[in-house]
């Protein structure tokens, strides 16, 4: 069985640390991750400037977040909620749903939560 070696596929090209104050670059992702762990830098960056320590956190940040109100069509499409707590507030103030019953309405589709 062949052993996996983390080699830069583009010789001479290095992977830069995305932290804006850090000017270091590394020939492999493994070295970048080790650097990030030692320094606390976050190697995954969004175009908005926010950085993350894990790829899944960046993916969750970049995923569209749309939570619609199950009781009305006022908050659908472009007007959908981006946070579950905003839906909860809408349900209690606009629809007068009792706080003890919120869980039955606040089950967004899988992959739509932040």
PyMOL commands that set and color helices and strands:
alter all, ss='L'
color gray80, all
select helices_A, chain A and resi 29-39+55-62+77-79+84-93+99-104
alter helices_A, ss='H'
color red, helices_A
select strands_A, chain A and resi 15-16+25-26+44-45+51-52
alter strands_A, ss='S'
color yellow, strands_A
deselect
rebuild
show_as cartoon
